[in-house]
Amino acid sequence: MIWLGNFVTAEDASKNYESKKIEFEELVMAKSAKNVQISEKSDQESCVTDEFEEKSSMSVDENRNTSNGVEESDEELTMGT
């Protein structure tokens, strides 16, 4: 609740009320827009992190030579053992 003061006429009170109402609505809209920007930035950073982690795990899987869960060296693979 905000105290707007005492006014001599109803018109003065109405004008002051409308002025403060618009000021308050602009403040709420600005705060809401700021929160949306922060949320979008956070979502973008999350996507970049997820993409990086996905690529990192793929490169590890591509470089691993396994057969039945046992790792073999490149030399063992070429020798057929």
Protein Blocks (a to p, Z undefined) as FASTA:
>chain_A
ZZebjcfbfklmmmmmmmmmmmmmmmmmmmmmmmmmmmmmmmmmmmmmmmmmmmmmmmmm
mmpcceehiacdfklmmnoZZ
